[in-house]
Amino acid sequence: MISQADIRRARILVVDDQQVNVQLLEYLLKTTGYDNVDSVTDPRQVAELHREKQYDLIILDLHMPLMSGFEVMEQLKEVEPGAWLPVLVVTAEPDKKLAALKAGARDFISKPFDTVEVMARIRNLLEVRLLHRESNDYGARMERKVKERTAELARFRGAMDATADAIFLIDAANMAMVDVSDGACRMLGFSRDALLRIDPVALGLATREHLQRLLRDEGTPREHDVVETDLLRADGQGSVPVEIGWQKLSEGHSHMLIAVARDISERIHAQQRLKHLAHYDGLTGLPNRSLFFQNLRDAIELARDKQWRVAVLFMAIDRFKIINDSLGPALGDELLRQFSTRLVRCVRLRDTVGRLGGDEFALILTMARDQQEAVNTANEVRESMRAPFDLHGQQAALTVSIGIAMYPDDATDPGTLVKYADTAMVRAREAGRDGFRFFTAGMNVQVLARLDLELALRSALDDDQFELHYQPKMDLNTGRVSGVEALLRWNRPGFGLVYPAEFVPVMEETGLVVRVGEWIIGEACRQIAAWQEQGLRDLRVAVNVSSRQFAEGDLGQTVHEALERHAVEPALLELELTESALMRQAEHTIEVLARLKQMGIKVAIDDFGTGYSSLAYLRRFPIDKLKIDIAFVRDIITNPDDAAIAQAIINMAHSLHMLVIAEGVETRAQMAYLRRHRCDEIQGFHFSRALTPDALVAMVEENRSQPDKPSADDRNVQTLLVVDDDVNVLGALHRLFRRDNYRVLTAASAAEGFELLALHNVQVILCDQRMPVMSGTEFLSKVKEMYPDTIRIILSGYTEVGTVLESINRGAIYRFYTKPWDDDELRENVRLAFRHYWLQHGPYDDRKTPRMGEGPAPSER
């Protein structure tokens, strides 16, 4: 039996070229009771010292300049050929550990030192070394035992090597390998000699305590002890998971342990795969609904203990169905994968993202009492999704609507919390998409109201509760009513007139839109016939056709029957279809539209510019008209991007021999701008709201007697626009430039300036720099994009040289003058600005003799 005193008397040698490491190890050893400690910094002395003193343990650094630890171990093998090397290597390079064990080391410790680990490994190795030495003292008796053991092993070698499992025979007294099977060598990649030199504990077979317990256990001669562990691989690339069955063989006072290891990699992989399939979404790799709810339950329990809050963000991709139908399921799946990748990048490691189904995702945020973190995360998600998605060369842009519910404010159980977040998401989508909403108690009432709305809609058609109103369209060239659009209204009993935005989405979801769409076409044809009897014979009526009606109904047959039933000329009926409806099944669409065109029906694309139609297909579709979406008209006089898109649509449509109509025109300035850029028709509140059939007749008759004629051409009228938020400055400049017979327009803000630019042809702009909302340089930079021919001048009492010079360098500003100004000098500079304009562009009508106030003088051409 090895005593504690024996261990303390053990002879130890510390080898390290760094004196500080030697001193540290000497200090640790001597202060814990080890007295016989030597040390050297020159590794070349080690072999000779070991020959002389026969050390029980050599603590050897691997990386030394004079001689490496590997070379030292080779010399030690020459001192005692075939002997048990009492070497504990020290290294700061993890990839050298395996090589050290192959070279003969019994164990290793890592730099920097962990004191507890170092002392534990030293004590364990000394126990093994002293046991090994004690066993050698038995002399011839042990030699006979070895020969007997060798003979016994030889008898079993054939059986060992015949199995694919790895078999290890361990000398219990010395805690050393005695023999291994070929299966062990194949499994771990070691040679037999290398495996026999490796300590069983270092290999990973068991802990030293486990081996000792196996030895202490009493019972039958063959006692089983099965465990799962990982064994070290020869290549150092990870480990092999195994299931080990232990057996103890006893013969007198001699004991041997047999370990049979079976590779369970495939079983573990299969278990992990099954677990992953059960808890993770196969398309995106995110937690599925089951795991998400489990994670939410855990988050709520933790929040309850810590007095935290939990936010659930329920997210749905806006218009995903349109994208999926247009591009196909394969690209739709790719879009979901890219969406989930971006979503994961937006959250912290402790947050949980899950896919609940389809295009619906959810996020769990654990936070302090402030809900601003949920707002910040929602905004970050929205922003990250706005960049275009590249779907194998096909670009797709999308937005996301988000609903937020809070624990414990809104609910305390996972199911209710997710339901409320879903409800809030629906409200965000109804509010215009690309936004977020927090759940409120009132939303529950809204959910119940929606169910009531759906039930009421199902009986509305049978009870004749629907009616059509008609919004006029104006021809911009003549100012006359060119047609009308039929708009659905619901005269719901007890509620009055209900507008489409409140019930059409419900009809789309429930499929009622197909039946109602057929009724609209029939009612529009009936109204056309009624107007003809009243003398209104050339009023074309446009009817919206939903994508679901186009896909599920027989549109051609529906139109044909309605025209026949009411004896209406096909040319008086116009169908408006969205881009998504056209692109869903392009070849089928072309076939249906061709049939409609043969009948004489006009076809328009509604909300053009917001979908994903291909220009190649657009040329093939028999389309008569493009309708610019209201999203591009709303800010058309102030937003250069919207203006550019609208102009591009107009130019493209005209090049394809199509007409263009702009919807949502609400101001005279918008109408003037569209008229100037050759848009054919407009529709919107500026011209007229939707009217009842009788009111429309009166409106059309009045319009035909007094059409809204275009303004007189003012392209040759010299017009100066002055923009300044100081009304006194505006008055002074107006008086100053009226002397030169210019038409002087004044604006007290950038917004008013944009409106005047849309209404009038302006050649020169004089603008103040410091104005609220938008500075002069910002205003003129936008003007440059929308009206590049104008001459733009800054007049300011503040120099702000950097800002102004930057704008001048970009070409946004022609000149810069300071306040207060010299009247004569400013008048002369403005005159030169007009001269510069006319020299570049010339008068609009060369046959007209220009005069002051109507273009350049002859000498200035």
N, C-alpha and C positions, 0 to 999 in steps of 0.2 A: 504494500500500500504506500502511495506517495504522500508524504506529510507536507504540511505548510512550510515547515523548517527546511525540508529538502528543496522545495521550490525556491525559497529565499537564498539558499546557498549556491544556487545554479550559477555557472560561469557564463557571463554575457559579454559580447563584443559589439560595440557601436561603430559603424563605418560610414562616414559622410565627409565629403570634402569641405563642407561649410561648418566652421567651428561653432557658429551659433546653434545649428541643429544638434551637433554633438553635445554641447553644454545642456541644451534643453532636455534631451533624452536621458543624459546622465543624472540630471536633477530629478526627473520624474522617477527613475529607477531607484536611486539611492534614498529619496524621501519616502518611498513605499516599502523599504525593507530589503532591497537587493544590494548586497555588499560587494560581490565579486563582479564589478563592472569595469571593463577596459574600453578604450576608444582609440581610433586612429583616423587621421584625415587623408592618409596615403593608402589607397586600396591595394597597392602592390605588396604590402606587408601582411595581408590577411591570411594567405595560404600558409605562410611560415608560422605565423602566430597560432593558427588552428592546429598545425602539426605538433606544435610544442605543448599547447594547453588544452586541446580537445574541448572547445567551447560547447556549452549546451544550447546556446542561441546566438546567432549572428544577425544583428539588425543592419541591413545592407541597403544603402542608397543605390538606385539604378543608374542615375545620370551623374557621372563624375568625369572630369577632364583627363586624368592620368590613366584611368582604366575603368570601363563601365562595369556595372553590377553583373551583367551577363558574363563578362570575361572572368570576373572573380569567381563566379559559381563554377565555371569550367575548371579553374585551377583547384577549387575545393574538391571536385570529383577526382582529380588526380591524387590528392592527398589520401583520400579513402575511397578507392574504386568500389562502386556499387553501394556505398554507405548511404544512410539516411541523412540528407543535408538539412541541418538545423537552421535554415535561412528564412528570415522574415523580411521581405523587400519593402522599400519605401519609395514611392514615386508620386510625382505630380501630374503624370500623363496616364489618363485612364486606359488608353488603348495599349499600354505596355503591360497591364496586369496579366492578361492571358498568356502573353509570351513568357513572362516571368515564371508562371506556374509550369509551363512546358519545359522551361530550362531547369527546373528542379526545386524552385522555391516552394515552401510549404503554405505560405499565406502572404497577404500584402496589406499594407496600410497606406492611406492617401495623405498627401500634403494638400492644404495645411492640416496639422494634426488635430484630431479630436482626442483629448486626454483620456476620456473614459474608454473610447474604442481602442486606443493604443495599448493601454494597460490590460484590458480584457484579452486582446489577441496575444500579447506577450505571455500572460499567465496560461492561456490554453495551450500554446505551442510548447511551453516548458513542461506542462503536465504530460503531453504526448511524448516529448523527447526523453524525459526521465523514465517514463514507462518503457519506451523503446530500449533505453540503456539497461534498465533493470532486467528486461527480458533477455538481453544478450548475455547477462551474467550466468544464466542457466547453462551456458556452454553447450556441451555435446548433447544434453537432453533437448535443448531447443532445436539443435541442428537435426536431431532425429525427428522431432515434431514437424519441422519444416519439410523434411523429405517425405514423411508420411502424408503431410498436407498436400504436397506437390503431387504425390501419386494419386491421392484422392481427387484432386482437382483435374488431373489428366483424365480420370475415368468419366468425369462429368463434362469435360470440354466439348465433346461431340454434341451432347444434348444442349448445352448452352448456346453453341453457335448455330444450332438448327432452327432457333426461334428468331422471329423479327424483333422481339422485345429485347430491351437492354438489361443484362444481368451483371450485377456487381457483387463480388465477394470481398468482405471487409474483415480484417483481423481485428477482433474486438479489443484485444489487449493493447495493441499499438495504434488503434484508430487509423489504420492505413489500408490502402487497396492491396488485395492479394491477387485478384484476377478479374478480368472483365470479358464479356462475350463480344463476338464480332458485331452483334446487333447494337451494342453500346457504342462501338467505334463508328458504325454507320450513322447512328442517330445523332451523335454529337460532333462527328468530324475529326476526332482525335485518332492518333495511332494508339496501339495497345500500350506501348512503352510510355507514351505521354500521359495516358489516363492513369496508369499505375503510379505515376509520380505525383498526381494531384490529390490533395487532401479531400476526403469525401465531403467535408463541410464546405470548403471553398467551391467544390463542384456544384453544390446545391442539393445534395441527396437528403440531408437533414441537418438540423442544428446539433451541436455537440450535446446539448441537454437531452434531445430526443434519442440520440444513440445510446447515451448512458442509461436512459429510462428503459430502452429495449433490453439492455444487458441486465438491469436489475429485476425486470419483470419475471415472476415465477409462473410456471404453468407447464403445459405439455412441451415436449422437445421441439415441436413445430408450431409456433404461435404467430398468427397473422396480425399485422398492423398496417392498414392501407391508408395512404395520405396522397394529396395532390400538391405538386410543387413545380418549380421551373429549374431545369438543368442548363448549365453553361454550355454554349456552343463554341467550337474551336475557332470560327471566323470572327468571334466577338460581336456579331450582328444579332443581338438579342439572345433569346433563350428558347428552350423546347419545353412546352407544358407536358407534364407526365403524371401518370397515376402510379404510385409505387406501393408494392406489396412487400412487407418485411417478414422475414423468417429468421429465427435464431436456432443455430445448431450448436449443441453443447456436447463436449467429449471430455469427461473428467473435469479438470479446472480450466480447460481451453474452450473458448467460445468463438464462433464465427457468425457474422450477420450476412444474410443473403437479401439483396434488394433487387426486385424484378420491376423494371420501369416500362410502362407502355405509353407510347406517344398518343396524346388525346387532343392534338391540334385540330383535327377535323371535327371532333365532337364539340369542342369549345366554339369553333367557328360557326358550326351549325346552330348551336344554342344562341350565340350572339346574333346570327342572322334572323332566327325566328323572333328573338326579342325585338330586334330592330324593325322587322316587318309588322310586328304587333303594335308598336308604339310610334313609328315614324312614317311620314308620307313618302310613298315610293317615288313621286315625281320630283319633289323639292328637297327631300331629306330633312324637312322640319318635323318637329313633334306633331302627331296627328291629333284629332279631336280628343281621343281617350287620354293620351299623355298630357295634352294641354290642360284638360280639366283636373288631372291629378296634380300637376304643377301649380295650378291655381289654388287648389285646396291646401297644398303645403304653404303657399305664399300667404294665404289668409290666416292659417294657424300661427305662422311666425309673426305676422302683423298684429294679431290679437295679443300675443305675449309682449311684443315690443312697443305697443301703442303706435304703430305705423299706419300708413294708408297704402292701399293697393289700387292702382288704376288699370283698367282693362281697355285697350284700344282695339276696337273692331274695325277692320279695314276692308274695303271692297274696291276693285278696280273699275273706274268709270268707263262705260261703253265697252267693256271687255267682250260682251257677246257680239257686238258689231265687228270688233277686230278679229275675233275667233272665226266668225262666219265669213269674213272677207278674205282672210289669209289662210284659213284652214286649221284643222286641229293640231297638226304637227308644229306649226309656228306659234299657235296659241299656247301649246305646252312649253315651248322654248321661252315665250314671253313670261309665263308663270315662274320658270326657273330663274330667269334674270331678275324678275321682280323680287323673288325671295332672297336672292343674293344681295341686292341693294338694301333690302329691309334689314337683314342681319347686320350690315355694316352701320346702320343708324343707331344701334342699341348697344348698351353696356353688356359686359360679360355676365352680370348677374340677372339681366332681364331675360325673359323667355318669349320666343316667337313661335307661333304655331300656324299650321294651315288647317282650317276648319272644314274646307270643302270648296270645290269650284274655284272662284276668284276671291274667296273670302279668307282673310288672314286675321290673326289676333296677336296682341302683344300684352305681356304682363309687366307692369312697372311697380316696384316697391320703393316707397319714398317717404319723406318726412311729411309734415302737415300741409306744406304748400303745394298746391296743384299746378303751379307754373311749370314744373318739370314735365308734366304730361303735355302741356301746351307746346313747350319747346320741342319735345320729341315728335309730336304730331306735325309741327311745321318742318322739322328736319326731314321727316319721311316724305312729306308732300314735295319739298324742294328736290330731294334726291330722285324722285320719279319723273320730274319734268324733262330731264335730258332724254333725247330720243333713244329708243331701244333698237339695236341692230340685230335683226332677225335673219341671219344668213344673207345679208345684202339688202333686205327689205327694211326700210325705216318705219318705225311706229312710235307715235307720241301718245302718252296717256297721262291721266291724273288719277288721284285716289281720294275717296271720301272716307272720313274717319268718324266713328262715334266713340265717346268716352264715358265710362261709368266708373264710380268710385266706391271702394270699400273703406269705411263702413257707412258712408254718407247715403248711398243709393240702395245697397243691398249687402247682406252678410253671407250669402251662399253662392257658390260658383255659377250654378245654372241661371239664377236670376240676374247675376251681375253681367254675364255674357249676353243674355236676352236684352237687358236694358242698353248695353253698348251697341247691340245690333239695331235697336230702335233709334238710338241717337244717330247712327250712321245713315239710316234711311232719311232722317230729317236733314242731315248734311247734304245728301244727294239731291233731295227735293229743293234745297235752298240754292242750287246751282252747280253742284259738284265742286271738286277740288277744294274742299273745306273740311272743317271738323265741327262737331257739336257735342256739348256735354249733355248727359241725360238729365231730365228734370221730371218731377212727378207728373207734370201736365202731359208728358209724352205718352203715358199710359192711357190717358183719356183719348189721345190722338189715335192710338192703335185701335181702340174700340170703335172710334169714329170711322176708321178706314174699313173695318169689317162691315159696319152699317152701310157705308158708301157702296161697297161691292154688292151687297144684297139689293140695295135700291137700284143700282145700275142694271141688274139682270131683268128688272121689270120695266125699266124706263122706255125701252124700244117698243115693247108690246103695248104700252099705255100712251104712246104718242107724246112723250115728254120732251123729245129732242126737236130742235128747230135750227135753221141755218140763218146766219147773218152774213152780210157780204161787204168786204172791204174793197173800195175802189183802187184801181191802179191808174197812174197818170203817165201818158206819153210825154217825155221831156221835150221832144221836138215841137209838138203842137199844143201842149198844155191841156189836151182833152183826155177824158176818161177812156182808157184803152181796154179795160176789162175789170173783172172783180175776182176776188178769191172767196170761196165759200168757207165760212168758219162755223164750227159746230158749237151750239149752246144747249145747255140742259135746263129746262124749266122744271126744276124739282119741286114737287108739292111741299109747301111749308118752308121752303128755303129760298124760293125765287130763282133768278137766273144764275146758273153756275158756269164758270168759265173753264175752258178745256184743260188748263194747267192743273186743275184740281181733280179731274176724273179721267183724262185720257191715259195717263200712266197705268191706272188700275185696269182700264179696258185692254191695254196692251198685255198686261200680265195675265189676265184671265182669258184672253182670246176673244172677248166680245167685240174687239175692234174690227174683226172680219165682217160680222153681221152688220154692225153700225156703218162700216165703210160702204157696204153695198147699198144701204139705205141712203147715205149721203149722195152717192152717184145718181140714184133714182130721183131723189128730191131736187138735186141741182138741175137735172134735165126737165123735171116738171116745172120748175121756176122759170127756166129759159122759155119754155112754151108759153107760160103765163105772161111773161114780159113781151113776147112777140105779139100776143093779142092786144097788149096795151100800146103797141107801136114802137117798142124798144127792140129793134130787130137785129142789131149787130153787136150785142154785148157778150163777149166771151167770158165764160165762168171757169175758174181754175179750182180743181178739187185735189186735196191732199190724199195720197194713197200710202198707207203705212207699209213698212217692210213685211210685216206679218200677213197683211192682206195680199200683198203682191206674191208672197211665197205660198200661202195656203189656199187662197181663193182662186177662182177662174176669172181673172180680171177682164180678159177679152170678152168672155161671154156676158159678164155683168154689164159692161159698157154697151155692148151690142143690144142687149135686151132693153136697157133703159132708153137708148136713142130710139129704138123701134116703138117702144110703148108710148112715148110722148111726141113722136114725129119731129125730132130735133136734128138740125144739121150737125154732123160730126165736128165741123170746123169751129163750132161755138163751145165745144168742150175741151178743156185743157187739163191734163193730169200732171200733178207735181209729185215726184218721187225723190226720196233721199238717196245719197250716194251709196249708203250701206245696202239699201234695197236693190240697187242696180248691180252692185258687185257681188252679191251673195252667190248667185249662179249666173255668171256673165253670159254664157252661151244661151241659156234658157231666157235670160233677160232680153237679149238681142232678138230672139225669136218672137217673144211676146210683144215687144215694142214695134217690131216690123208689122205684125198683124194690126196693131192699133193705128200705125201710120197709114196702112192700106185703107183703113176705115175713114181716114181724114182727121184723126185726133191729134192735137198738139201735145207735145210732151216737154216738161221742164224738169230740171234738177233743182230740188229745194235745198237750202242751207249749203250751197256749194262752198267748198274750201275747208269744211270741218271734217270731212270723211277721208277715205283712202282710195278714191277712184284712180285708176290708171289712165294716163293720157292716151295710151295706145288703145284702150277699150273705149275711151270717150269719143274718139274719132269714129269708132264702129257703131256706137249707139245712135239711133236716129233721133237726136235731141234737137229741139227747136229753141230752147231758152235755158240760160243759167241764171240762178237766183242767188245773189250775194247774201251770205248770212249776216244777220243783224250784228253779230259779234265784230265784224269788220266795218260796219257802218256807224256804230255807236260813237267811236272816237276818230272818225275818218278825217275830220278837219284839224285834229290836234296830234294825232299819232302817225308819224311817218311810216311805221311798219304796216299799220292797217291801211293807210292810203296806198302804199305800194302794192299790197295784196289785191286791193280792189281794182287798181289800175291794171294789174297783170291779168286778173280774171276778165276784165272788159276787153283788153287787147286780144287775149287768147280766144275768147268767144267770137269776137268779130272775125278773127282769122279763120275760124271754123264755120263761119256763116251762121252764127247763132245770135239771138238777141240777149240782152242782159237786163235784169231787173234787180234793183236794190230794195231790200225790205227793212223795215224799222227806221225809216227816215222821219225824224221828229222835228227838224228845224229847217228854216229857209236856207241857212248856210250849208247844211249837208246837201240839200237839193241842188243848190247852185254849184257846189263842188262836183257833184256827180254829173250834172249837165255839162259842165266845162270839159269833163273827161269822157264825154260821149256815151255815158250810160243811157240806155234806151227808155227804161221805165223806172218808176219808183212806186213804193207802197209804204204807207206809214201814217202816223197821227198828224204829221204836218199837212198832208193832203186831206185825209179823212179817216175817221174811225170806222169800224165795222157798223153797218146800218141794217135795219130791217128791210125787207123787200120793197115796201111802199116808200120808206124814206129814201131808199136808193134811187128810185125812179125820179123823185123830185130833185135830188142832188145831180143826177146825170143831165136832166133837162136844163138845169141852171148852168152847169158847166159847159154844155154845148152852145148855149147862148152867149156865155162870157168865159171862154177858156182861159186858163192860167198861162198867159203867153210868156215866153222867155224874155228877159230884160234885154234892152238894147245893147248891141255890141259896144263894149267900152275898151277894146284892146288898144285903140289909138288915143285914148284920153290919158294925159299925163297925170298919174295918181301918186300921191305921196301919203304913206301911212305913218302917223306919229304915235308911238306907244310910250306912255309915261303914267305912273300912278299918281302924280301930282297934277291936279286939275288946273292949277294956275299955270304950270308949264305948258300944258296942252293948249290952254287958251292963248298964251303968248305966241307959241309956235304956229297956231292956226292963223292968227292975225298976220304974222310975219310972212308966211308963204302964200297967203291969199293974194298978196300984192303981185305975185308972179303968175297969177291965173292958173295955178295948179288946182286939181281937185284934191283937197286935203281931208283925209279921214283920220279921226282921233280915237284912240283906245286907252282906257284907264287900266288895263290888265292884259296879260299875255293871252288869256282865254278870249277876251273881246277882240284882240288883234287877230287871232286865228279865224274868228268868225268873219271879220271884215275882209281878210284875205280870200276866204271862200266865196264871198259875195261879189267882190270886185277884182278887176285886173289891176294889180299894183306893180309899179316899176321900181320905186325907191321906198325903203323903210328906214325911219329914224327912230331909234329905240333907246330908252333909258337903261342903264346897267343894273341899278339896285331897285328891284321890284319884289313885292311879296310873292310867295308861291313859286315863281320862276324868274330867274335873273335874265337880264338882257342877252347875255351870251348863250344861255341855254335856249331861250326863245329863238334867237337867230340861227342857232345850230339846227333846230328842227325845221325852221323855215327854209334853210338851205337844201334840206333833203326833199321838202315838198314843193318848193317854188325856187328851183336853182337859178332861174334867170333874174331874180330880183337883185337889186343893189342894196346891201345891208350895211347900215351905219349905226355905231354906238355913240350916244351923247350922254356923258356921265359926269357928275361932280366928284367921283372917286376914281382914282387912277387904276388901281388893281391891275398893274401892268402884266403880271404873270398870266392871269386869267384871260385878259384881253389879247395878249400876244399869242397865246395858245390858240384862241379862236381865229385870230387873223391868219395864223400859219395853216390852220385846217381849212381855210377858205370860207369860214362862216361869216366873217366881217370884212367889209370892203374898206371902211375908214373908221377912225376913232377920234372923237372930238370931246373936249371937256367943257363943263359948265363953270362959270357963266360964259356964254358965247358972245361973239361979236356978230351982230345982225348981218352986216354986209358980207363978212367972210363966210358965215354959214350959208347965206343965200347963194353965194357964188359956188361953194362946194356942192350944194345940192343940185345946182344947175349943171355942174360938171358931171355929177352922178347920172342925171337924166341923159346927158350927152353920151356918156359912156354906154348906157343901156341901148340907146337908139343906134349908136354906131355898131353895136354887136348884133342887134336883132332887126333893125329897120322897122318901118311902119307896117302894120298889118295889111293895109290896102295901098299898094303903090300908086294907084290912080288918083288917090285923094291927096290934095295939097295940104301938108301938115301946117298947123298954125300953133302959136303959143297956147298951151293947154290941150293940144290935140296931136302931139308928136313933134319930132325935131324940125327945125327950120331947114330950108334947102341948103344953106351953107354948112349945116352941121351933119349932113349925111356922110 
